[in-house]
Amino acid sequence: MCDEGNLDGAVQYLKSMPLDAQNTTVWNTIITQAGIAKRFRLAYDLYVDMKRRGFKTNLSTYGSLMAAFNKVDSWHNRSKLFCAVQNVYKHYLDYIATVKEHNPSSPEISVVPINIYITILSKNGNYSEAFDVYNALEEEGPLSPDLITYTTMLRTMYRRSLMVEDEEQVTNIRERCASDARLLWRQLTKRIEGGSDIGLDAIVISSVLQVLALGRPADHIIAFDIIRDYLGLAKPGETAPVAQVELSAPLVQDILWLCNKAQKYRLCLHFVQQLMDRRPGLLDRGHFDHVLTAYGSLSAMGSVTEASRALQTVEWMLEREKTDGPRIRPGLATYTLVLVVCWRAKDWETAIRTVELMTGLRAEDFSDEGTRLPARADSTNAPPANGNGKRVRFTPDAAAMSCLVRTALESGDEPSMRQCARVVHKLGLAQCLTPAPERAPPPAHGMRTGARFGRDHTFYAHKVAQAVVELVDVLVPKKKDGSPPLAAEERAWVAMRSDARTFLIEQREHRPRGTPQMEEQPLGSAAGLAAMDSVVEWDRISREQKSAR
C-alpha cells in the first residue's frame, strides 16, 4: 500500500490488525515509510502509538526515526517537532542504558542514531548542544565516536563558520571553529595511532580542510601538513610519504580552494601540476577554475607572465576534452577567468587569443591589417572538435566583455583598442547591458566550487559600459571644426558609446554597491606573504616546543 502512495491507508490497516498480528518490525517499517514520505509528525505519532500498544522499541526504531527527522529541509517554525526529536534522543539513551544492564556488548548499542541527532542539531543551529552530545560519548566501545561522528562534527563546525550573523564576530567564531577542528583531528588521529580500526577517507579530510581554510595562517599550516602526510601532495622541496587516502574530485576541489583562501597561489599551481602528471583523469573544469583564479591573483600582485600560462591551461583542457569528455571542457566562467588574468597583466595578445578559442572568431580579421583585406565568407576560427565532433563556442557575457575592453584600455595601444572595438561590435553589446535580476550573493568566504560571474551581472554591466565609453573616447575624439567626417566603423563605435552612456544614465540608481571577489586585490605582495609564512611557522614551532616541555 505504501508503494502505491496510500500511506494513510497502510497506517489504518496496521492499527486495525489484531495485536498478535503486529510486531516491532512492522511498526518500524511503517515509521520508515512515513519518513520517506516526509510525514515527520506522523512518524513520531506512530512511534508513540507503538510504545502505547506495548511493543518494544529497538535500534532499528530509533535509527528509522532519526533518519526520518534528518530529511527535514528547514527547522524554522518546527519547534514542536524539534522537541519530539529531543525526546526520541533521550528515549534512545534510556534504551541503551537498559540494554547495557543485560549485555554491554549487545549489537543494539550503536552510535548511528546519535550521529544523525548531531546532524539535526547542526542543521537547527544548536551547535553547543551538538558539542555536548559529542563530549558525552564514550572513549572506547560501541558508543565511542566513529568516522561518521568525526565527519559530522567537522561539518557542524564548518556550518557554524558560515552561519555567522554578527559581522563583528565572524573572525572570532571561524578561528574558534578552526581551533576546535584541530583538537578533533588530534583526537581522531590519536585513536588511530592507538590501534583503533577507524579508517580515514576523503570525506573526513575534506571536512577538516574546509574548517581550517577559514581559520588563521597557523591553521592553514596544519591543513597543508594533513595534505602532505595523508594525501601525498607535498610543497616544493618537501618529500611526501605514500598517500594513505585516495584523492577524489571533491577533495581536490577543497585542496585548491584552501590554497587560494590561504593565498598560497603558487602552491595551488604546484599541486595541480603534480596531478596533471600523475592522475590527469581526476581533474575537471571546476579544478581549473581554481587554478585560473590563482593565476589572476598572482597577476594582480605584479607577476607579468601569468596570462600566457592561463591560456596554456585552457589549451591543455581542450586537448584533454578529446579523451575525458565534457567534464574537462572549458566553460564560459573558465574563459572569463583567463580574461581576468589578461586584464590584470595588461596582456592584449593573450586576451584576443582567448577570445578566438572562446568564440571561434579570427582575431586577424579584426586587426587594422585584416580590415583592409577582402571580407571572408566565414570569419570564424572554430576551436578543435571534441570527441563527438561538436564545436563548443561561447558568447562573452558582461564579465568577460568588461575584462576584454579593460585589457585593451590598459594596453595603451590604439591598434589593439581598435581591434577590441571591432570585436565588441561584432559580438554585440546589447546582451551585456540588459539588466538582470540579482541573484543571492556568494558566501563571504568565497566559492569552493569555482567562479560564478552571473551573480554579479549588474556590476559587470556597469563596468563594460564605462569601459566602452572610455575606449571610444580614445578612438573617436570630440569633433572639431574642420575635422574629417567619421568613417563607417567610427560611426558604429559612436553608436556603441551612445548605448553605453544611455545604460549608465538609466541605471544610475542601480549602481552596484559591493565589489565581486574576483575584482578585489589580494593583500600584500608575494614577498610579503612569504615573510608572513616564515613568522607563522616559527611561532607554531615555538608553541609546540613549549607544550612539549
N, C-alpha and C positions, 0 to 999 in steps of 0.2 A: 504493500500500500504506500509506503514511503517513497519507493522508487517511482510510483505513479503520481507523486505530488500530493498525496492525501495524508499528510502528517496528522492532522486533527482526527481523521477517521481512525488512523492507527492507534492514536492515544486512547480514544474512546473504546476501541476494541480491546486494548490491553487492560483497561480499567474494568471492563465488563467480564473479563475472563475469571474463572474460579481461582481462588488463591493458590490451590495446589497445582495449577497450570502455569503460574507465574514464577519467575525466579530472578535472581540478581542479574544474570546475563541478559535476559530480555529487557529489563529496565535500563541497563547500561546501553543497550543497542538503541533504544528509543531516545535516550538522552543524547547519544551521538548524532542521531538523525536530526534532532532539534537544533543541535549546534551547526550542522551542515546547512540547515535551512535558515540559520541566523535568527532563530527564535530563542533568544537568550533567556528571557524571563520564563518561557515555557520549560527550558532545560532545567532551570533552578526549581521551578514548581514540581517538576517530575521527580527531582532528587528528594525534595521534601516529602512528597506523596509516597515515594518508595520507602523512606525511613518510617513514615507513619504507619505503613502497612506491615512493618516488621521485617522487611528484607534487609539483610546486612550489606553494607557498602564494602567495596574493596578498592584496590589500587586502580583498577580499570574505571571505576565510578569517578574517582577524583581526577584521574587523567582526562577522561571524557569531558567532565565539567570544565576544567581549566582550559582545555583545548577549545571548547565552545566559547568561553568568555574571551579568549585570545583573538577571536575573529571580530570583536567589536572594533570598528574603524575609529571611533572617537568616543571618549568617555565624558565629553561635555554634556551636561544635563542628564547624566545617568548615575546620580549619587545613590539611589536606592539599589540599583543593580550592583554598583561597586561594593556596597555594604554586604550584599549577598556573596560576592566573591571573597570578601574578607572572612565571612562566616564559614565558607567552604574550606578556606585555608586552615582556620582554627580547628575545624572538624577533622581535617586530614592529620594535623598534628596529634589530636586526641587518638585517632585511629592508629597512628604509628606507635604511640606510647602503649596502647593496648596490645598490639601485635608483639612489641619488644618483650613484654612480660612473659609471653609464651615461647617466642622463638626469635632471639635477637638477630639471627641471620636469615630471617624469612625473606623470600623474594618479593613479598608485598611491601617491603620497605624500600622506597626509591626516592631519589631527588628530582625525578622528572616533573611531577606536579608543582614542586617548589620552583623549578626553573621557569615554568610557564607563569607562575604567580609573580615572580620578579619581573618578567617581561611586561605583564599587565600593570604592575606598579610603575614601571618606567614610562609606559605609554600615557598613564594618567598623571605623570609629573610627581609621583610620590617617591622622589629619589632617596630621601633619608630613610624611609621605611624599607626601600629595596636594599639599602646597605644593612639595615638592621636584620632583615631576613637572611642575608648572606652571612653576616657575622655570627648568626645563631646556628649555622650549620656545624656539623662535627668535623674534626680534623681528619679522621680516617673512617672507613666503613661505608655502607651504602648511603648514608646521609651526609657524606662529605661532598664538597664541590667536584663536579666532573668537568669535562672540557666545555660542555654546553653552558654550565654555570658561569665559568670564567668568561666565555664569549658574551653571554647575556649581560654580565656586569660591565664589561668593557663597552658594550653598545649602550648601556644605560649612561655611562659617563660621557660618551660621545653625544648622546641625545641631550644630556644636561648642558653640555658645552654649547649646543646650538640654540637651545630654547631659553636664552637669557634675555629677559625683557628690559632690565635696567642696564642701559648702555655703560654706565659708570662701573658696573660690576662684571662686565664681560671678561676683561683680562684676568681679574682675580679668580673668577669661577673656572675659567679654562685652565689656568695654571694649577688650581687645586685639583681639578679632574685629572690633569696630566700626572700630578704627583700621586694621586690615588691609583692611576693606571700602572705607574711604575711599581708601586707596592704590590698590587695584584699580580703583576707579571713576575715579580720576585717570588711570591708565594707559589705561583704555578710552577716555575722552573725549579724551585727548591723541592717541591713534591716529586717532580720527575727525577731529579738527581737522587732523591731518597728511595727510588725504586718503584714509584707509583706507575701503574700501567696506562696513565693518561698519555695520549699521543697528540702532539701538536699538529695542526692543519693550517691551510692557507687562510681560513676564515678567522680564526682567533688571532693570527698575526696581522691580518688586515685591520681587525678591530682595535688592536693596541696601537698600531701605527696611526690610525685616524685620530685617536685621542692625543697622542704625543705630538702630532703635527700642529695642534692648536695650542701647544704649551710654549715653554721658554726654550731658548737655544740649548740649554743643558738637556732638556727633554728630547730635542732633535738628535743630539749625540747618542742618547740611549737608543733611539729609533734606528739610527744607522748602524749601531752595533748589532741590533737584532737582525737587520737585513744581511749583514756580513756573516754573523755566526750561524744563522738558521736557514738563510736562503742562498748563500754562496755568491753574493754580489758584493764586491769589495771596492773601496775607494782606490784611486790611483796610488800605487806604492804599497798597498796592503795585499796580503795574501789571504784569501777566504778559504775556510775549511770546506769540506764536501757538504753540499746542501742537505739539511735534514728534512726540509719541507719542499715539496714541488711547487713551483710557481704556477699561478693561474692568471688568466687575463685580468680579472678584477683586482687581484693582489698587485699586479704590475701597475695598474691604474693608480692605486693608492700610494705605491712607492714613488711614482713620478710626481704625483700631487704633493707628497711630502717634500720632495726635493725643491719644487718651486715655492712651496709655502715657507720653507726654511731658507729660501734664497740661495740654494745650492744648485744654480743653473748648470754649471759645468758637470756636476755630478749626475744630474738628470740625463744629460747627453752621454755621459760615460756609461751609465747603466744600460741605456738603450743600445748603445753600440755593442756592448757585451752580448745583449740578447739578439741583435741583428746578426752577430757572428755565430752564436750558439744555437738559438732557437727562433729563427725569423718567423716561423709559422705561428708563434704565440702572439705576435704583435698585431694590433688592429688600428683603425683610424683614430680612436679615442686616445691611444697611447701617443700617437704622433702629434695630436693637438697639444698635449703637454710639452712635447719636445719643441714644437714651434713657439709655444708660449715662452719657453726658456730662451730660445734664440731672440725673441722680441725683447725680453728683459735685459739680456746681455747687450743688445744693440742700444737700448736706452741708457745703459751705463757707460757707453762710449766705445764699445767694440764696433769695428767697421767691416768685419768680414762675415758677419752672421747672415746677411741676406742671401748670398750665393749658397751658403751651406743649407739654409732653409729651403731654397729651391731644389737643391740636390736631394734633400729628404723627400720632397714631393715626387721627384722623378723616380726615386727608389720605390716609393709606394705604387706608382703607376706600373713599374716593371713587375712588382710582386703581385699586382692585381691579376696578372695573367695566370698565376698558379693559385693564389689564395682567394680570389673572387671579390665580391662586393665589400666584405668586411674591412678590407685594407684600402679600398678606393677612396681617394681624397674627396671630401665634401666641400660645400660652399664655405663652411667655417674654416676648413683646412687652408684653402686658398686665401681667405681673408687674413688668416694669421700670418701667412707669408708676406702679404701686402703690408701688414702692420710692421713687420721687420724691415721691409724696404723703406717705409716712411721714416722710421726711426734712424735708419742707416743712410738716408738720403740717396738711395741706390735706384735710379730710374731704370737702368738697363735690366736689372733683375725684375723689377716691377712689371715692365712691359712683357718680359718673357713669361712671367707668371700669368699675365692676362691671356697670352697665347694659349697656354695649357688649359686655362680655366674656360675660355670662351670659344676657342678654335679660330679666333681671328688671326690674320697675319700682321705682325707688328710693322713689317716693312711697307705694307700698303698704306699706313697712316703717317709715315715719315715724310719729311719735305721732299725727298727724292722719289718716294713711292707715288706721291700725288701727281708728279709730272709725267708718270708713265700711263699708258692706256689702261682704262679700268678693266679688271679681270671679271670673268663671268662669275667666279666664286671667290670671295675674299676671305674664306675661312681656311684654317690650317688645323684640321681636326687632330686631337690627341690620338695616340695609338689605340687601336681597338682592344677591348678586354677579351677574355676567353670566349665570350658569347658573340663576339664580332660587333658589339654595340659601342657607340662612341658617346660618352657622357660629357655634357657641357653644362656650364652654369653661367647665368647672367648675374653680374655683380649686384649686390644689394647696397643699401645706403652705407653700411660699414665698409664694405670693400671699395666702393666708389670713392668714399671720402679719403681713404688711405691712398688710393691711386692718385687722386688730384693733389693731395697734400705732398705726395712724394715728388711730383713734377714741380710744384712750387718750391719745395726745399732744395731741389737740384739747382735752381737758379739758371737753368739752361733753356733759352727760349725755343730752340728746335724741339726739345723734349716736351715743353709746355704745349706747343702746337700739336705734337703727336698725341698728347693726352687729350686735348680739346677735341680732336677728330674722333678718338676712341669713344669719348663720352657722348658725342653727338650720334655716333653710330649705334651705341648700345641704348641710348635714350636716358634722359634724366628723370622722366615723369615718375617711374616706379620707385625711385629713391625719395621723391618728395611727397609721395602720397602719405597723409597722416595715418598712423596705425594705432590701434588701442594698445595701451601699455600693459605689458604682462607683469606678473609678480617679479619683484626684484630678486636677483640671485642672492644666495646666502652671503653674509658678510665675510665668511672665511674663504670664499672662492668656490669655484665649481670643481668637484673631484672628477667629474666626467668630461672635462674639457670645456672649450669656449662655446658660448652661446650668444651671438651678437643680436639675434632677433629681439631679445628683451629690451635692448636699448635703441630701438629704431628711431625714436624721436631725437635722441642725442645725435645720432649719426646723420639723420636727415638735415638737421641744422648745420652740422659740420660740413657736409658735402655742399650745401647751398652757399655757405660762407666761402668755401674754398673755390667754388666755380666762379663766384663774383670776383674774388681776388685774381684768379687765373685769367679771366677775360679782361680785367682791368689792365693787366700787364700786356696781353697780346693785342688788345684794341684800345689804345689810348684815347682820351677825350678828343673829339673832333675840333679842329681849329680852322680858322679862315684859310682857305687855300689848300686844305688837306684833300688828297685824292679820295674819290668815292670808295666805299668799302667793297672788298671782294665778296663773292657769294658765300664763301665759308666764314668770313668775318661777320657777315650779317647773321649767319646761323649761330655763331658763338654769342653775338649780342642778344639774340633771342633767348639763348640758354641763360644768359646772365639776367635777363628780364624775368624769366620764370623763377630763377633762384631768388631774386630780390622780392618778387611777389610772395613767394612762400615765406620768406623771413618776416615780411610785414604782416601777413595774415596769421602767422603762427607765433607772433611775438609774445602772446600771453601764455603760450605753451612751451616756452623755452625750457630745456632740461635743467633741473636743479642740481642733480648729482653728476658724478663722473664715473663712467664704467671702469671696471678694474683694469681692462686692457689699455686704458688711456693714462693710468696712473704711472708715475715714475717710481722705479724701485729706490729704496732708501740707500744712499751711500754709493760707493764705488766698489769695484771688485777687490781692490787692495784693502779698503776699509772693512769689508766683510771677512776677508782672510784674517785680518788682525783681530777682529772680534772673535772669530773661531778659536784663535790661539788663547785668548783670555778665558773664554768659556771652558775650554779643555783643561787649562791649568787649574781653574777654580774647581772643576769636577774632581781632578786627581787629588787636589789638596783635601777636599772634603772626604773622599774615600780613605785617604791615609789617616785622617783624624778619627774617623769612625772605626778604623781597624785597630786603633790603639786601646 
